């Protein structure tokens, strides 16, 4: 696993064009991603939409975000890998046995175009996050 400090100091992050404004929507965001990773992220987006058709798709913190009773999941593209952010640390432990092939940092799963996240795993994670957010919404 790569240490966060090592990752942040590396040149691995995908850097958008400096003068370009942040994406206003997910289509704009994906249009700026290199082709190989764009295809992987479009499949991830499609899988998330299928698992959470009621979720709102927005740009938050400059990355694609799905919201349903609060933040559900996010994804982001970087130069050498991409991230799927599930916003729940305890929740990550629930799926640890299925996530071992991926680099994990906090609530973030790092993956590549050569080793994308399986659609079935993404669906399970999204559905579990829907339940988690729903339970939290009922408590309020």
Residue pairs with C-beta under 8 A, 6 or more apart in sequence:
1 103
1 104
1 105
2 103
2 105
2 110
4 105
4 106
7 105
11 79
12 78
12 79
12 80
12 81
13 78
13 79
14 33
14 34
14 37
14 77
14 78
14 79
15 79
16 22
16 32
17 32
20 32
22 59
22 62
23 29
23 31
23 32
23 59
23 62
24 59
25 57
25 58
25 59
26 45
26 57
26 58
26 59
26 64
29 59
29 63
29 64
29 77
30 38
30 41
30 42
30 45
30 64
31 38
33 41
33 77
34 77
36 113
37 77
37 82
37 113
38 77
39 113
40 82
40 111
40 113
40 116
41 64
41 75
41 77
41 82
43 116
43 119
44 75
44 84
44 116
44 117
44 122
45 57
45 64
45 75
47 119
47 122
47 123
47 126
48 55
48 66
48 73
48 75
48 122
48 126
49 55
49 57
50 123
51 122
51 123
51 126
51 127
51 130
52 66
52 68
52 72
52 126
52 127
52 130
54 68
55 66
55 67
55 68
55 72
55 130
56 66
56 67
56 68
57 64
57 65
57 66
58 64
58 65
58 66
58 67
59 65
60 67
60 71
60 74
61 74
63 74
63 75
63 76
63 85
64 74
64 75
64 76
65 71
65 72
65 73
65 74
66 72
66 73
66 74
66 126
68 130
68 133
69 130
69 133
69 134
69 136
69 137
70 133
70 136
70 137
71 87
72 87
72 126
72 129
72 130
72 133
73 84
73 85
73 86
73 87
73 125
73 126
73 129
74 83
74 84
74 85
74 87
75 82
75 83
75 84
75 85
76 82
76 83
76 85
80 112
81 103
81 110
81 111
81 112
82 110
82 111
82 112
82 113
83 108
83 109
83 110
83 111
84 108
84 109
84 111
84 117
84 122
84 125
85 107
85 108
85 109
86 92
86 107
86 108
86 109
86 125
86 129
87 107
87 129
88 107
88 129
88 132
89 106
89 107
91 107
91 125
91 128
91 129
91 132
92 99
92 104
92 106
92 107
92 109
94 128
95 121
95 124
95 125
95 128
96 104
98 121
98 124
99 109
99 121
101 115
102 109
102 110
102 111
102 115
102 117
103 109
103 110
104 110
109 117
111 117
